[in-house]
Amino acid sequence: MKFSIGDKIKLRKTGEEGEVVDIVQDQYIRVRVDGQVIPVEEQDLDFPYLDWFLKARKEEKKVKKQYVDTLKIEKKEERKSKYEFAEGFYLIFQPIFREVDMEEIIHRFRLYVYNETDMGMDFMVNIATPKEHLFSYEGALLPGREQLLYSIEFDAATDNPSFAFEFSPQNGMQKPMTFEKKVKLGRKFLIEKVQYLQQENLPLFEWRIFDRLKPKE
């Protein structure tokens, strides 16, 4: 079960937010929503943190756009996107904290994938450190959608894990092209991102895997 007591949640069907108050024999979860405690199944719940982050990014973009408009700077019309992200395919990291000796420390990251392109995307991903293979996944993601992918321990995240992706755009081609993209999460890059989150009091950070797909040479 991916939820714990005290976790913030949202109901998939209504979008209402609440908090986990009890887990009954790993069968169903009791949550408090608008002061009322109700039982729900795990499959009907999701985490709201990504929604909060994307909403904050959208508001930040709006403020910047208004400032530019007041200066009357002509600007080329940008591609419209649901969350005001630049075009591309993203990994999004959400640190999960645990209290150790009266101090909050990061013990793992929830990984989301987010598709900010203009087409659906079939994809496969293999996650591995130099020491071991961690996770494989095959799925599809529509434009403007996000999905919880994996929960990676902090030690593994700082061990230079690699992410080997294969993408097949859903563009109606009889023989869809496959694109490969492999990236490595460097320890220095991760630590800098975590420090930035702490300074700016942000819950998540994004990492763009690609902006535009290009055929392999």
LOLUM-990634 format. One record per residue (C-alpha): residue number from 0; x, y, z. Coordinates in Angstrom, 1 decimal, always signed. Layout:
N
PT seq      x      y      z
PT NUM      X      Y      Z
...
This chain:
217
PT seq      x      y      z
PT   0   +0.0   +0.0   +0.0
PT   1   +1.5   +3.3   -1.1
PT   2   -0.4   +5.5   +1.4
PT   3   +0.4   +6.0   +5.1
PT   4   -1.5   +7.7   +8.0
PT   5   -1.2  +11.4   +7.8
PT   6   -0.7  +11.5   +4.0
PT   7   -2.5  +14.2   +2.0
PT   8   -4.8  +12.7   -0.6
PT   9   -7.4  +13.6   -3.3
PT  10  -10.4  +11.6   -4.4
PT  11   -9.9  +10.6   -8.1
PT  12  -13.6  +11.0   -9.0
PT  13  -14.3  +14.4   -7.4
PT  14  -10.9  +16.0   -6.9
PT  15  -11.7  +16.7   -3.3
PT  16   -8.7  +16.7   -1.0
PT  17   -8.3  +15.3   +2.5
PT  18   -6.0  +13.2   +4.8
PT  19   -5.5   +9.6   +5.6
PT  20   -6.6   +8.9   +9.2
PT  21   -6.6   +5.1   +9.3
PT  22   -5.7   +1.9   +7.3
PT  23   -7.9   -1.1   +8.1
PT  24   -6.1   -4.4   +7.7
PT  25   -4.5   -3.3   +4.4
PT  26   -8.0   -3.6   +2.8
PT  27   -9.3   -0.1   +2.7
PT  28   -8.4   +3.4   +3.8
PT  29  -10.3   +5.8   +6.0
PT  30   -9.9   +9.5   +5.0
PT  31  -11.1  +12.8   +6.4
PT  32  -12.6  +15.0   +3.7
PT  33  -14.4  +18.3   +4.7
PT  34  -14.5  +17.1   +8.3
PT  35  -16.2  +13.8   +7.4
PT  36  -14.4  +10.4   +7.7
PT  37  -15.2   +8.0   +4.9
PT  38  -13.8   +4.6   +3.8
PT  39  -12.3   +4.3   +0.3
PT  40  -10.3   +1.9   -1.7
PT  41   -6.6   +2.7   -2.5
PT  42   -7.4   +2.7   -6.3
PT  43   -9.8   +5.6   -5.8
PT  44   -7.1   +7.8   -4.2
PT  45   -4.2   +9.8   -5.5
PT  46   -1.6  +12.3   -4.1
PT  47   -2.4  +16.0   -4.6
PT  48   +1.2  +17.3   -4.4
PT  49   +1.7  +17.3   -8.2
PT  50   -1.5  +19.3   -8.7
PT  51   -0.3  +21.8   -6.1
PT  52   +3.1  +22.1   -7.8
PT  53   +1.7  +22.5  -11.3
PT  54   -0.9  +25.1  -10.2
PT  55   +1.9  +27.1   -8.5
PT  56   +4.0  +27.0  -11.7
PT  57   +1.0  +28.1  -13.7
PT  58   +0.4  +31.1  -11.4
PT  59   +4.1  +31.9  -11.5
PT  60   +4.0  +32.0  -15.3
PT  61   +0.9  +34.2  -15.3
PT  62   +2.6  +36.8  -13.0
PT  63   +5.6  +36.9  -15.3
PT  64   +3.5  +37.3  -18.4
PT  65   +1.6  +40.2  -16.8
PT  66   +4.8  +41.9  -16.0
PT  67   +6.1  +41.5  -19.6
PT  68   +2.8  +42.9  -20.9
PT  69   +3.1  +46.0  -18.8
PT  70   +6.4  +46.7  -20.4
PT  71   +4.7  +46.4  -23.8
PT  72   +7.4  +44.0  -25.1
PT  73   +6.3  +42.2  -28.3
PT  74   +6.8  +38.5  -27.8
PT  75   +6.3  +35.7  -30.2
PT  76   +3.2  +33.7  -29.3
PT  77   +4.2  +30.7  -27.3
PT  78   +2.7  +27.2  -27.4
PT  79   -0.3  +27.0  -25.1
PT  80   -0.1  +24.2  -22.5
PT  81   -2.3  +23.1  -19.7
PT  82   +0.2  +23.8  -17.0
PT  83   +2.5  +26.4  -18.7
PT  84   +5.4  +24.0  -18.9
PT  85   +7.8  +24.2  -21.8
PT  86   +7.2  +21.5  -24.4
PT  87   +8.7  +18.1  -23.6
PT  88   +8.4  +15.0  -21.5
PT  89   +9.3  +15.3  -17.8
PT  90  +10.3  +13.4  -14.7
PT  91   +9.0  +15.1  -11.6
PT  92  +10.5  +14.4   -8.2
PT  93   +8.6  +14.7   -4.9
PT  94  +10.8  +14.3   -1.8
PT  95   +9.2  +12.3   +1.0
PT  96  +10.5  +13.1   +4.5
PT  97  +10.9  +11.0   +7.7
PT  98  +11.6  +12.2  +11.2
PT  99  +14.9  +10.9  +12.5
PT 100  +16.2  +12.2  +15.9
PT 101  +13.8  +15.1  +15.9
PT 102  +14.9  +16.1  +12.4
PT 103  +13.1  +15.9   +9.0
PT 104  +15.2  +14.1   +6.4
PT 105  +14.5  +12.9   +2.9
PT 106  +14.3   +9.1   +2.8
PT 107  +12.8   +8.6   -0.7
PT 108  +11.4  +10.4   -3.8
PT 109   +8.1   +9.8   -5.6
PT 110   +8.7   +9.9   -9.3
PT 111   +6.0  +11.1  -11.7
PT 112   +6.1  +11.2  -15.5
PT 113   +4.4  +14.2  -17.2
PT 114   +3.7  +14.6  -20.9
PT 115   +3.8  +18.2  -22.2
PT 116   +3.7  +17.5  -25.9
PT 117   +0.9  +17.7  -28.4
PT 118   +0.5  +13.9  -28.9
PT 119   +0.0  +10.8  -26.8
PT 120   +3.1   +8.9  -26.0
PT 121   +3.7   +5.2  -25.6
PT 122   +6.9   +4.7  -23.5
PT 123   +9.1   +2.2  -21.8
PT 124  +11.6   +3.0  -19.1
PT 125  +14.3   +1.0  -17.2
PT 126  +15.7   +2.6  -14.0
PT 127  +19.1   +1.3  -12.7
PT 128  +22.0   +2.3  -10.6
PT 129  +25.6   +1.2  -11.4
PT 130  +25.0   -1.5   -8.8
PT 131  +21.6   -2.9   -9.6
PT 132  +18.4   -2.7  -11.8
PT 133  +15.6   -1.0   -9.9
PT 134  +12.5   -0.8  -12.0
PT 135  +10.9   -1.3  -15.4
PT 136   +7.7   +0.1  -16.7
PT 137   +5.7   +0.2  -20.0
PT 138   +2.7   +2.5  -20.4
PT 139   +1.1   +5.4  -22.3
PT 140   +0.5   +9.0  -21.4
PT 141   -1.8  +11.4  -23.1
PT 142   -0.9  +15.1  -23.7
PT 143   -1.1  +17.2  -20.5
PT 144   -1.3  +14.1  -18.2
PT 145   +0.8  +13.0  -15.4
PT 146   +1.3   +9.5  -13.7
PT 147   +2.9   +8.2  -10.6
PT 148   +5.8   +6.1  -11.8
PT 149   +8.0   +4.8   -9.0
PT 150   +9.2   +5.5   -5.5
PT 151  +13.0   +5.5   -5.3
PT 152  +15.0   +5.4   -2.0
PT 153  +17.2   +8.4   -1.3
PT 154  +20.4   +6.3   -1.3
PT 155  +19.6   +5.0   -4.8
PT 156  +18.6   +8.4   -6.0
PT 157  +22.1   +9.7   -5.0
PT 158  +23.9   +6.7   -6.6
PT 159  +23.8   +8.2  -10.1
PT 160  +20.8   +6.2  -11.4
PT 161  +20.1   +6.1  -15.1
PT 162  +16.8   +6.3  -16.9
PT 163  +16.6   +4.5  -20.3
PT 164  +13.5   +5.5  -22.2
PT 165  +11.9   +4.4  -25.4
PT 166   +9.2   +6.6  -26.9
PT 167   +6.7   +5.9  -29.6
PT 168   +4.4   +8.9  -30.4
PT 169   +0.8   +8.1  -31.1
PT 170   +0.6  +10.1  -34.3
PT 171   -1.4   +7.6  -36.4
PT 172   +1.5   +6.3  -38.4
PT 173   +1.2   +2.7  -39.6
PT 174   +4.8   +2.0  -38.6
PT 175   +5.3   +4.2  -35.5
PT 176   +8.9   +5.4  -35.0
PT 177  +10.7   +4.5  -31.8
PT 178  +13.0   +7.1  -30.2
PT 179  +15.5   +6.2  -27.5
PT 180  +16.7   +8.6  -24.7
PT 181  +19.0   +7.7  -21.8
PT 182  +19.8  +10.1  -19.1
PT 183  +21.7   +9.9  -15.8
PT 184  +20.7  +11.6  -12.6
PT 185  +23.9  +13.0  -11.2
PT 186  +24.4  +13.3   -7.4
PT 187  +25.5  +16.9   -7.6
PT 188  +22.5  +17.8   -9.8
PT 189  +20.1  +16.1   -7.3
PT 190  +21.6  +17.8   -4.2
PT 191  +21.4  +21.2   -5.9
PT 192  +17.7  +20.7   -6.8
PT 193  +16.9  +19.6   -3.2
PT 194  +18.7  +22.7   -1.8
PT 195  +16.7  +24.9   -4.2
PT 196  +13.4  +23.3   -3.0
PT 197  +14.4  +24.0   +0.6
PT 198  +15.3  +27.6   -0.2
PT 199  +12.1  +28.3   -2.2
PT 200   +9.9  +26.1   +0.0
PT 201   +8.7  +24.1   -3.0
PT 202   +7.3  +20.5   -2.8
PT 203   +8.6  +19.2   -6.2
PT 204  +11.1  +19.8   -9.0
PT 205  +10.9  +18.8  -12.6
PT 206  +13.6  +17.3  -15.0
PT 207  +12.9  +17.5  -18.7
PT 208  +13.9  +14.3  -20.5
PT 209  +13.5  +15.8  -24.0
PT 210  +12.0  +18.9  -25.6
PT 211  +11.5  +17.4  -29.1
PT 212  +12.0  +13.9  -30.3
PT 213  +14.6  +13.4  -33.0
PT 214  +15.3  +10.2  -35.0
PT 215  +18.4   +8.3  -33.9
PT 216  +21.3   +9.0  -36.2
